């Protein structure tokens, strides 16, 4: 297998213009300097905003100003292939700040520009490049408007040390054909995870750089099983469903590339996988997380062993990716060879667990016919490759799929996946025993509900968990603790019972309740050919608070990603408290809420309960996947029962007594361990 290392380096502005003595030469084919007032002012303002943000912080962040691509011609002369506009602007801003530039910026066969850049700031020359002169004046004016005299020295220091650029130093064997076409299609700015990669590979020797680059690229392909990128038995075993290595140095050595390579290969870090046959089709899926967010989870896993690490202060938001790596130094961690190898190994192991032990969504749309959430591992037997359920058709398999997808639809935002961090950390610490893993995920769901969502001190004014609530509850001494401690909870005390309007009920509560309802069916009725009139089945529906509506909903139930809307079953528009109708306070509680698809909510939020029956249960009017909520079906069936048994008047098919009784039944379901 052959691969290539991306030749890039992160450099501060000081290193660019006052580091090792070099000359940057702008070739004749580059256009003249053309930045205007708005562009220069925006750059200075952006750096100032970053400076202000970090001014009072003990941890100084890094502000990335873009990229520079050059070709080393020899004798410390670098031909600027791309980035000359930014490089010239930086030169002019440094001059406007009164900072010496030891390294030269020259323009090949462009005498006027050469003389002008050398004469900054006096410009005592006959032939002048007005673009460069204007750029200097724009920089001067912007600095006067933006940076106060008191801040000037510290801003100058920040500009030189904390403003960084990614420098591609293109090697001699690069084919530069079509370079600008590629850069235009790709965009000029590097992604944050590419910047992190550049930092990490700097710490490795040439062979390990190649190995690490291949690992990085393989792991970044989030929609394909990692075993399909690494085909060596030494890593995943003969069947590709084991994780055999225990460290980075056990990865098979990658053949160093040779010969002339295209610029596209270097920019995209493409790895030529010689073990992947042309006829092999990767088994793809919809990833539940971006690569940058995965990097943050892996960094948190890597740091959790440090007793000085405070996980509550760690962000899983990919906007903070670079800052979290900056924070390593403040935490006493050096990004050296040992750290990079450990992080790389953890990244590969995390991808293996993520792909094979966490649910992912198939490439199909949500339909009522089949569950799109898959908990499958990829394996190879001889020439055959296929996907297989993690635990066949066992109870553990079915319950894990429901639990993990319940977490996923509750926390779709990729910066809020604390549950995913906890699951991966458990697999890192305890291994892949499926019974132990199932018990962990089940206990984690219970812990979320009882120790976070039923603890008023961990919720804000609208009953949303405060920042840090999950980590402070789950990570005790940086160790996982998923055994619930809250045994004396009162749901109505926090979320109301209709006597006083609820301040809000989070999405997780409804998803957790639907899981408990499905679990009750699974444990009591699934697999039993229980006839409708049987005592067991009658007792089951009595406990739900309605008559028998069949088992098909339970059999087909899964956590659809369409479940994003909270609906009042008795509508707000008609809740006036008159003539037996419930009041506004009485309808704002668990007993009158249901989680449904957005399609339903937009079409019928003002319908009374009887109208909802005729519309929501008619498959020709609304897609049935939109009403795939067990709780909601119970409410509709109870309304049907009221119409048939009690001869309720129109508009009173669902009243406050029904709301209170339904909430009581649901609270009893939630209380079952």
N, C-alpha and C positions, 0 to 999 in steps of 0.2 A: 504494500500500500504506500502510495506516495502522497505527500502533502507539502505545502509551502507555508513559511512563517511570514506574517504580515510585518513589513519593515517600518514600524511607526514608533514614535516616542512622544511622551508628554513633556512639554517644556514650558517653563514660566517665561514671561516677557523679558525678565532679566537675563535668562539663559539664551533667549533668541538674539538679543541685541548687545549683551555684555558678558556672554559666556566665553567659550573657546573662540578665539579670533577667526572669524569666517567672513566671506563676502557672499551676499545674495545677489545674483545677477538675473535681471528680468530680460528675457530674450526678446528679439525684435518682433516676433509674431504676437506678443501680448499687446493689448490695447493701452492707450495712455491712461494715466490716473484719472478717475472720473467720479470719485465719491463727492456728494454734495453736502450741504449744511445739515439736512435732515438725517442723513445716514451717519455722519460723524457725531452729531449731537446725540442720536439714539444710542450709539456705542458708549459714549462717555456717561450718559444717563444710566444705562443698564449696569455698567460697572459700579457707578455710584450707589445704585439701589442695592447691589450685592454687598458693597462695602458697608452701607448703613445697617444692613441686616446682620452682618457679622461683627459690627463694631463693639457691641456690648456682650458678645459671646466669648466664652473661653476657648471654643473650638472654631477655628477659622476655616471657612469653607473654600472651595475652589470655584472660580468662575471661568467657564470655558468660552473662549472667544471664537472658536472655529478651527479650521484646518489649514495646513500649509503642505503642499506637495512639491518636492524638489528632487533634483538629480545631481549627485555629487560628481562634478567634472574632474576633481583632483585639485591639489594645492589649496584645499579648504575653500573652494569656490562651489557654490550650490546654485544651479540653474533653477529658477522658480517656474515650475510647471503650472501650478495653480495656487491662488491665494495672494497674488501680488497687490491687489487693491487693499486687502486687510493689512498686509505687511507694510505697505506704504503708510496707511492711516496710523498704525501703531508707531511708526517712526515719527510721524508728525505730532502725535499726541505726546510722546516722550519729549520731543523738542519743546512743545508748548509748556510742558511741566518743568522744563529746565534740566532735564536728565540727559547726561552724555550718552551717546551711542558709539561704542567702540567698534562694533561690527558694521561693515559697510553695506549699503544698498546701492546698487548700480543698475544702469539701463544700457544694455548692449546696443551699440550703433545708434544711440539716441543722446547726442551731446547736450542738447538743451535741458533734458530731464536730469541728466547726470550733474550738470553744473548747478542746477536749481536745488536738488536734494542736498548737495554738499554745502550750499551757501545758507541753509536754514540756520538761524532765523533772520539774518541781515539781508540776504538776497542782493548782495552787492555785485551783480553780474550784468552783462549786457543783454544776452539772450535768455529769456526766462520761460519756464513752463508754468503758465498761469493756473493750471489745474492743481499743481502741487502748492503753489503760493496760496491760492484760495483755500485749499484744504487745511493749511497751517492756520490761517486766519479763523476759519470756522472752529478749529479745535481750541484756539485761544478764547474765542468768545463763549463757547460752550462751557469751558472750564470756569470762566469768571461767573457765569450765570448759575452753575450747578454746585460748584465746590467752594465753600467759604474759606477765608484766609486761615481760620483756626484749624480747619480740617485738611489743609493742603498737604502738609508733610505726611500725615498718616495715609491720605489717599494715594500719594505718590508711592509710598511703601507697599500699599495694597495692590496697586496697579502693576508694580514690578514683580511681586512675589506670589500673589494669589490669582492673578489673571493668567490662565494657561492656554496653550494652543497645542493641537495634536499635529506633529510633524511627520509626514510620510517621507522617509528618505529612500527613494526608489533605487533598487540595485541595478547593476549594469545589464543584467540579462532580461530586463523588462522590455516588452514590446509596447511602445507608446501609441501605436495606431489606434484610432477611434477613442482615445482617452477622453476627450471633451464630450463626446456623445454619451459615454458611460457616466461621467460625472453629472451631466445634465439630467439623465434618467434617474440617477440614484439620489440626487440632492446633495448639497455641499456639506451639510452638517452631519457629523457622526452621531449615531445613537448613543445613549448613555452607557449601554452595556458594552459597546465597542471601546469606549474610553476606559472602562474598568479593565477590559481585556488587555489593552495597551499597557496599563499600569502593572498588571500581574505578570505578563510574559517577560517584562524587563528583568525580573529577578531570576530567570532560569537560564541554563546553558543552551546552546543551539539545539541539541537533540531534544531536550525537554521542552523547549519552545514549540517545536514541531508537534510533539505528543500532546501538549496542552492545547495548542490551537485546534488540533483535530477533535479533542474531547469537547472543547467549547462549541465548535461548529455542530458537532453531532447532537449535543444537548440542547442547542438553540432551536432545533427543528421540533417544535413542540407538538406537532400534529401526527408524528410518526413514532411508533414504539422504538425505544432506544436500542433494543436488541437487533432491530433491522438495520441500524447504522453501524453497530459493532458486531461483526460476524465471528470473531475469534472465540473458540471454545474456552480459551484460558480465562475469559471474563465471565461469561454467562453459562458455561457448561455445554455439553453435547446437545441438550435439548433447548438451550437458551432460556431456561427458566430458573437459573440459580445465579447468585451473586458470589463469585468465588474469590475475587481479589480482596486484599485487606489494606492496600495503599496505592498511591499514585505510581510508585516505582515498579509495581507489578504489571502495569499496562504494557502490552506488547510494543516493542520499539517500532516506530514508523520510519519507513524509508525516506531519507532526505531527498527532496526534489532536485532535479538537475535539468539543464537545458534552458531554452528561452521560454519564458512564461508570459502570458498576457496580463495586461494591467487589470483586467476584470478578475482574474484569479486572485491577485493580491488584494484588491479592494474588497472583494466579497469573502475572502478567506476560504475559497472553495477547496474541499477535500475530495480527491479522486479515490473513490472506494472500489478497489479492484476486486473485492469479494462480492460485490453486488452485481448479479447478472443482469443483462439487459432486459431479460424477460420477467424479472422480479417486480412485482407491484406492491409498494408499501401499503400496509393496513393503516389507513389514516382515520382520524377522528377529530372532533372539535375540542381543542384544549380548554381547560377551565381556568387557565392562568397564563399570563404573558411570561416570556423568558426573563425580563427584568424583574418582575415580581418574584419569580422563582429564585433568582439570584439573592434577593433579600431574605427569603426564607432560609436558603442555604447558609447565608452569612449569619443569620440568627442562630441556626443550629450549630454552626462552627463556634460561635461565641458563648453559647449557653453554658459550656463547661467552666467558664471563667467566673469565679465567685464574685468578682468585682463588677460583673456585667449586670446592668439593670434592664431587663427586657421591656419594662413598661415605657422606657424612653426610646425604644427602638421603633422605627416606622417601617411598615410594609408597603408604603406608597412608593411606586416606582419613580415619582418625581424626586424622592429623597435618596435615590440609589447612590449617587456620587457622594452625597453628604455622609451617608452611613459608612462608606469606605473611608472617608476623611476622618470619621470619628474613631477609627481603629487606633490611630496614633495617640489620641487623648485617653484611650482606654489602656494604654501601655502595650499595645500590640504592634509589632513591626511587620510590615508586608515584606517578608524575606522569602527565600526559597522554600523553607519548611512550611510557612503559612500558605503559600500559593499551592503547593502540592497537596496539602491537607484540604484546602478549599476545593481544588479540582476534583479530588477523590470524593468529597462529600457531594459535590454537584452531580457527579455520575451516579452515585448511590441514590440520591434523592430522585433523579429522573427514573431510575429503575423502580423505586417504590411508587412514585407518582403514576407511572404508566400501568403498573400491574396490580396495585393494591388500593388505588383511589378510583372512584367512578369517573368516566368521561362520557361525553354525549356523542352519539353516533352522528354521522353527517346528514341524517334524515331530519325532516321537520317533525314536531310533536304531532302525533295522531293518537286517536283513542285505541287503535288496534294493537300497538306494541310499545313496550317501554324502551325509550331511546337511551336510557342510562345503562351503561355497560360496566361491569366489573369483571374484566377478562384479562388473562395473561397471554402473551404471544410465545409460541414455542415452535420448534422444528423437530421433525422426526424423519430422518433420511432426507429425501428431497421434498417432503411435504411440509408446508408451513401453514399454521392455522391459529385461530383464536379459540380459547376455551374458558368457560366460566371458572372463576377463581376456586369455587368449592362446589362445582356441579349444580345440582338442584336442591341442595340442602337448605335447612332453615337458616343457617348462618349466611349462606349466599344471598337469599332473598332479603333477609333483614339488613345485611350490610348495604345492599344496593339502596334500599329505602332510606336508611339512616344517612348515608353519605350524600345521597341526592337531596335529602331534606336539608342538610347543612348547606349544600351548594346553592339551592334556590333561595335560601334565606340570606346568604351572603354572596351575592353575585359580584359585587364590586371587588375588583382584584386586589385592592389595598386593604380589604377587611377580612381576609381569609385566615383569621387566627386558627380556626378549626383545622385547616390544612396543615399549618405549622405543627399543631399538637399531634395530629395523626402521623405525620412524617417523623417527628421526634420520637414518638412511641416505637415506630418501626425501626428507627436507628438504635434505640436503647434495648428493645425487647425482642427484636426479630419478627419473624413472619408466622408465628403460630396463630392459626386462624381463630381458634376459640378465644385465645387471649386478646387478639385484635378486635374481635366482635365485642367482647365484654368491655374493652376500653372505649370503643366508639359509642356503645349504648350508655355507659356511665358518663361519658363526656356530654352527651345530649341531656341526660338527667341533671348533670352539674350545671350546664348552661341555664336550664329552666329554673331550677330550685335556688341555686346559689348566686346567680346573677339577675335573672329576670324576676325573681321573687324576693329580692333584697332591695328595698327602697333606697338604701344608702348608695347603691351602685347605679341608680337611674337618675336621669335629669328630669326637668319639669314636665316633659312630654313622654316620660317613661322609656326613653332610649338610653341604653347603657353608656355611662360616662367613659371618656378615654382612659384606657388602662384597666377597665373593669375585668376584662377576660383574663389578662395576664396576671393581675393581682390575685385572682381567684384560682386559676388553674396552675400557675407556676409558683410553688411554695419553696423558697430557697432554691429557685431555678430548677426544681424537679417537678415533674408532672404529678398532680394530685387531682384525680377525677372522682373521688368518693364524696358524695354530697354531705354537707354538714348541716344544712338547713332542714330540720325536721319539723319545725313549728311554723309553717308558712300559712298565710291567709290570702288567697288569690284576690278576693273581693276588696280587701283592705287596700291593695295597691291599684287594682284595675277597675274597681267599682262593680256594683251589682244592679245599677239602674236607679238607685235611690238618689245618687249624685252622679252627674255626668263624668264619664271616664276622661282622664287626661290623654289617653291613647293606649293602644295595645300593639306591641311590635309584631312584625311579620313572623318572626321566629316562633312566637307563641302559637299562632294558628297552624304553622307547619308541624310543630311538635305535637299539637293536639291531633292533627290528622294522622300523624305517624302512630300515635297511641291507639287511635280508633282502628287503623289498619292492622296493627299488631294484635289487638283484641280479636279481630276476625281471624287472623292467621293462626293464633294459638288455640282458639276455641272451635272454629268451624272449618278451616281449610283442610282439604284432604278427606273430610268426612262427607259421606253422601247423606247429609242431613236433610230429610224432607221438610217442607215448609211448615208442616203442622207439628213437628217434633218439639218436645219440651225444651231441649237444648237451644234450638234456634229461636223459639219464642222468648226464652229468657234473655238471649243475646239482644234481641231488638227491644225488649222491655227496658233493659239497662241503657239502651241508647235513647229511649224516650219517644219511640214512634212505632208504628206497625211495620210489618215485614215489607221491604221494597226489593227483595231479592239479593243475590250475592254477586251479580255481575259487576257492579261498581267496585266492589272490593277486589275482585279478581283482576280487573283491568287498571286498578288505581296505580298511579305513579305521580311523582312531583313534577308536574309540567312547568316549564319555564314561563308559561303564560300567566301563572298565578302571581299577578303583580298588583291587583286592585282589592281594596277593602270595601265591601258593600254593606250598607244598612239593609237588612231584609225588610223590615218595615221602613219605608222611605222617610227621609228627613222632611221632604216637602209636605207630607201629610200628617206629621207627628205634632198635633196641636193640643193633645190632652183632652179633647172634647168628645163627648158621646161614646165613651169607652175606648177611644184611641189612645195609644201611649203618648207621653210627652217627649220633648227633646232630650231631657235628662234620661228618661227611661229607655230610649232606643240606643243610647251611646254606652254600650256595655257588651261583654263577650256574648251574652245570650241573643243579641240581635245582629252581630257581625258575622260575616263570612268572607273568606279569601277566595276570589274568583279571577277569571281571565279578564283582561282589559276590554276585550270585545263585548263581553256581557255588561260590564259596568257602564260603558259609554252608551249602550243601547237601552238599558232599562233601569237606571238608577232612581227614577221617579215612579216606577210601576208599584202598585200595591202587591202584597204577597200572592193573591189569587192570580193576578195577571202574569206574575213571574212564573207560576206553574205552567201556564199554557205556552209561554214563550221559551223558557229555559229547558223544558223537557221535550220540546219539539226539535228533533235533529235537523229538520229542514230549515229552521230559522236561525239557529246559532250552533256553531261547531261544538260538539259535546265535550271536547277536551277543555273548553272554556269553563265548564261547570264541574271539573274533576276535583271536587272537594267533598269529602265524606261528611264533614260537619254541615255543609250547605244542603246536601241531599237529605240529611236528617231533618233539618228545618222545613224543607219543602214537603217531606212526607208527613210531618206533624201537622202542617197546614192542611194537607189533604184529609188527614184523619179528622181534623176539626170540622171541615166542611161536610164530611160524610156522617160523623157521629153526633155532632153537636148542633148541626143546622145553623152555623154562624151566619150573621148578617154580612152582606158585602162590605168589605173594608175592615171587618173585625175578625178575619180568619186567623189572625196572629196578633195577640194582645200582650199586655205587660205580664199577665200571669203565665202565658206561654214562654215569654222571654226569660222570666225568673226560673221556671221549671227546667228549661233547656240549659240555662247556665249551670244550675245545680247538677244536672246530669253530666255535663261536660267537665265540671270541676271534679266530680267523682272519678271520671276516666283519667284525668290528669294526676290524681292522687295515687293511682295504682303503680306500684314499683315494678 
